[in-house]
């Protein structure tokens, strides 16, 4: 496969640009809200923050108040882009089935550049934080992270042939996502300490620009554009963009609809549980008794990289000897162990060691994506991943909002409650996949389902 068909660099650049700015954004908002509320700045001295651990000190109460304000602001900011991103995720990724995958990657990259530029303006010119709501909504109308991910997975589904190859390629994309998060986390801490918040947003902005040029001039399209593309803005063309997901379920057999529905539910429930809890790590680590500074937070994110690398290696090895359901079970148990340990972590060493039981926590997501992809036809991949992207965007936003609200309500009496709740709720996707496994939903059934609708030959596999 030549360079022109490599979507992995696109994924790495976009994710690194997004996640190198995410902890900077969180801490920038935290510091700005502190300045607004208490007319003072938060300073860091080497590896020691001014985090207050003495509960009788007034600064301890101030610290908790800023935690709540930062959590509420992040929740509102995320929800402001929810509806636009849901609509655009359906349009852009479904659009790719007939008109090409590049649009679903290009527009979100432009949206990412817009969002980072807004933070740049707020930081450099000391503008009000409410300006960020405008950029969030506009970025949502350009597709957002869910549309980009949906486009990348659709692209991989186009070029990855064979059951095992599809498992590994999708898992590799997820590993790139995780490694980008880890490397970006480490980098962000040092960037903040070296050049401050204002210039920290310039790096991701430059990366988004580079990514835009890569998509436009280097990446080759996998879908040959149909003649219908000339009328895409017509009534019929607009209707077609939304009909793909509907027809995916309308013309499917009952068994196929049930399988996709249960797999989607398992995927979204696990995403809700793991994403919501993991998004709290930065706030949890900023607070007492951990009181981490940006560098420690960065190293914590960096160690999380091993979870994604371990998950990829796990998929690569386990796919050869285990059924897909077993791989999902291992991943969920990994998350339950790690999140339970995080709930009671009170020292830096313990919090760092949380990443050990989380070694395989990411395995369920690529495996469940791959299982769903194997169920549908080749010309339904875009519709499937549009459906996943839409629900993923909704689930991610609701998860972020829900867990931030729970954290804000419980941070005073038990900061680790959200992680315990996440561990308990993980039993839900575990049970759903277990039911599928018990009723004998084998991958050979996938092939039979596809053959019911098409004479296209599909190579069977022994895995689920």
Buried (B, 14 or more C-beta within 10 A) or exposed (E): EEEEEBBBBBBBBBBBBBBBBBBBBBBBBBBBBBBEEBEEEBEBEEEEBBBBEEEEEEBBEBBBBBBBBBBBBBBBBBBBBBBBBBBBBBBBBBBBBBBBBBBBBBBBBBBBBBBBBBBBBBBEEEEEBEBBBEBBBBBBBBBBBBBBBBBBBBBBBBBBEEBBBBBBBBBBBBBBBBBBBBBBBBBBBBBBBEEEBBBBBBBBBEBBBBBBEBBEEEBEBBBEEEEEEEEBEEEEBEEBBBBBBEEBEEEBEEBBBBBBEBBBBBBBBBBBBBBBBBBBBBBBBBBBEBBBBBBBBBBBBBBBBBBBBBBBBBBBEBBEEBBBBBBBBBBBBBBBBBBBBBBEBEEBEEBBBBBBBBBBBBBBBBBBBBBBBBBBBBEBBBBBBBBBBBBBBBBBBBBBBBBBBBBBEBBEEEBBBBBBBBBEBBBBBBEBBBEBBEEEBBBBBBBBBBEEBEEEEBEBBEBB
